[in-house]
Amino acid sequence: MKLVEKIAEDLSAIREKRPLVHSITNYVVMNETANATLCIGALPIMSHAKEEVEEMAGIAGALVLNIGTLSPDWIDAMELAGKRANEKNIPVILDPVGAGATKLRIDSSKRLLEKVRVSIVRGNAAELAALAGITSEVRGVESMGASETPVNIAKRFASAYGCTAAITGAVDVVSDGSRTAQISNGHVMMSKVVGTGCMSDVIVAAFASVETDTFTAAVGGLAAFGIAGELAASASGNRPGTFHLEMYNALYALTPEDILNRSRIEVPNQVRHDGKTSLPSG
């Protein structure tokens, strides 16, 4: 089965199974990520109290750890939830928001990567570069650049931490250290509202909850989210406020046919879904 066909199949599986996605995430965008989870077809729960995270993680289909508005207690809760998810063989998605901007963010991200078996790390190029020991600049939670290409950063990060690395940007890059994909779906409007990066975390998590191959899950989640962004931009007339609302509509209305017909995914040295051979990249 071609990669894009598997992604389309996974979208249908999300709608059929309605997996629970447990998010310990930043409170700036909790509402956005909960709505995005619901619109893609999964069920959201935003639970961060240390007294219940292990129990909640144990019944989830996937666990999202997002350090956007981190505090020591929340990192403790993330570690507890992550370890329980590992015990239950539940995929863990980490978003190291702002890693590289402060020592607390670097230390917290590395602690989670060391203490928890993370399936997928989703972030921008500078965040993952900082964690991989590659020169980068992070200002607040924004990526200002890195000394290597996203493709090389993703490969090095995946190999170093034994996970799938998913870097979002103008072109998204996913690598598990041996396979690498570039996803060209998306729209510039996705960078004009707060929360789209965090929303992509839960879409990837929804795919990971029904797809055992983390590489396919990460590619699928980012392609689906990028296509929804394109559809939302068209419906919104490129107005940020309207775009924000249309993202929910686009995720809700997204179909397997949209995946098959609109995905722009290239895997170097493999055949693309449109039958053309991709060229090596980076």
N, C-alpha and C positions, 0 to 999 in steps of 0.2 A: 504494500500500500504506500502511495506517495505521501510525503510529509503533509502536504496541504489537505489531503483527503483525511488523514488521521486527525488533524486539527478540527476539521469540520465535524467529524464523528465525535470528537471530545466535546464540542459545543453542545451537540445534541444530548450527550450523556449528562452534562451539567444540568440541563433543563429537566431531564428525566429523573435524575437521582437527587437533585436539590441538596448538595452537600453543605454541611455546616462549616463556615470559615470563621475561626476564632482569631480575632485581631487584638493584639496589645499594641496600640498605635497612638499616634500623637493626637491630642485633643483639638488641634487647629482644624483637622479635617475628618474627625470621626463621623460626622453626619454624611460627608461626601463618600467616604469609603463604605459605610454601611449601605447607602443607597446604590452605589455601584455594584456591590456584592449581590444585592437583591435583584437588580436589573439584569445582570448577566444570567441569573437563574439559580444562584446559590442562596444560602441563608446566613445572615451576619450575626455575630455576637461580639460585643466589645466588652471584654472582661479583663481587668488588670489587678484585682485584689489578690494578694499572695495567698489568702485563705481559700480561694476557689479556683485559681488558674490551672492547677494540676488536674482537678476533676473535669474542668471544662475542656482543656486540651485533649484529655483522654477520650472524649466522645466526638471530637471534631474531625472533619475530613482533611483539613489543613490548618496550619498555624502561621500567622503573620506576626513578626516582631519588627516594629518600626520605632527607631529611637529619636524621632523628631522633637518631642518635648520630654526628653528623658529626665529621670531623677533616680537616685540610688535604689529606692524602693521598687521602682518600675523595672530596673535592670534585674534586681533579685527575682521579681515575679517572672520576667522573661526567661531567666535561667531555669526556674522551676518548671514552667510550662514547657520549655523546649526539651528538658530531660524526660518529662512524661510523654511528650509526643514521640521522642525517640524510642521509648519503651514500647509504645503502641504502633511503631512503624508508620507514623503520620508525618507527611512532609512538612518541613519548616522553611519558611521564606523570611529572609532577613533583609531589611532596608536600613543600611548604616547612614542615615541622614546626617549630612554635615561632617562625616568622618574626615578628619584632616583640619577642621576649623579650630578644634580645641582638644586638649589632652583628654578630657572626660569622654569625648565622643570616640576618640581613637581607642582608649582603654576599654570602654564599654563594648565597642564592636569586637575587639580582639578577644575579650572575655567570652562573649557569646559564641564566637567562632571556635574557641578552644574548648568550652564546656558543653556545647550543644552540637550535635551532628546536623549542620545546616544543609538543606537540599539545594536551595537556590538563593543567591544573593543578588538583589536587584537594586541598582543605584546608578549614579552618573559616573562618568569616566574618572573625574578627579577623586571621588570618594573611594572607588575601588583601587585606584592607583595608590592613594595614600596608605591603604591597608596592605598593599602588595609591596610597599617599599619603593615605589616609583615616584619621582618628583612630580608634584601637582600643586595646584592652588585652589583652595576652597574658601569662599567668602560668605560667611553665614551658612546657609544651606545651598548655596549656588556654586556650580562648577565653573571655575574661571579658566581651566585648562590643565593639561597634563603633558609630560615630556614624551610620551609614546602614544601611538594610535589606539583607539578603542579596541580594535581587533587584538593587538598585542597585549593590551592590559587585561582583556577578558581571558585570553589564553593563559597568561601568567598567573592570574588570580585563581582561575579554576584549577590549575595544576598545583598551586601552592596550598590551597585549602581543600582540595578534593571534593569540589561541589560544581554546580553549574553557575556560571557568572552571566548576568543579564545587565547590559549597560544600555541605558536609554539616552537618546539624543536625536539629532537630525536624522540619523540612521541608527536603528537599534542593533546591537550586537549581542549574540548569545554564544557561549562556548562552554563545553564541558572538559576542555583540555585536549580533546582529540577531534571533536566535531565543532565547527563554527558556522554560524548563520548570520546573515545580515537582513534586517527587515526594514523596508523602505516605506512602509505605511505610516500614516500620521499626518498631522497638519500643524503649522506654526501657531495656530490658535491654542493648541494644547499647552503652550508655554505662557499664555496670557492670563491664565487663572490659577489660583492656588489650589493644589491638591491633586493634580493629574498624575504626578509621579506616585503618590501614595495610593491613588485609585488603581494604578497599574499593578501595584503589589497584590491587591485582592483579586484582580482578574487572573493574574498568574497563579495565585493560590487556588482559585476555583478550578483552573485547568489541572493543576497538580493533584487535586483531590480525586480526579477521575483518570489520570494518566500516570502510569508508573515510571515512564521515562522522563526524567526531569528536563532534559534538553528539549524534547518535544513539547512539554508543558510550558516551558518558558517562552519558546518561539511562538507557540499557539496563543498564549495569553497576550503577548506584546503585539502580535499581528492582529488579533481580534480587537484589542484596545485601539490600535492605530487606525483600523478601518472605521471603528465607531467615531473616532476623532474626525476623520474625513467627512463622514456623513453628517456629523453634528455641525461642522464648519459650514457645509453647504446649506443646511437648514437654517442656520443662525444668521446668515448674511455677514459673517465674520465680526459679529458684535459680542464682546466677551461675556456680558451678563446673559444674553440669550444662549450663547454657546454652552455655558455652564449647565443650563437646563436641558439643552438638546443632547448633551452627552448621555444623560440618563435615558432619554428617549431612544437614542441610537443603540445603546447597549441592550436595551429591552427588545428592540426590534431586529437586532442582528440575527442573521440566519446562516445556516451552513452554506447556502448558496452564495452569500456575501463572501464567506471565507474562500470558497472555491474560485470565485470570479474576480475578487479584488485583492487577494493577497499578493504581495510583492516580496518574496522570500528568496534569497540566494544562498546556497550552500556550496562553497568552492569545490570544484572538481566533481560535483554531483549534478544530476539533471534537475532543472527547475520544474515547477509544476506546469509550466506552459510548454515543456518539451525542449527548451533551449539549454545548452550547457553553460553553467556559471563559470566565470573566470576566477582564478585564485585572487584572494584579496588580503593583503597585509601579511 
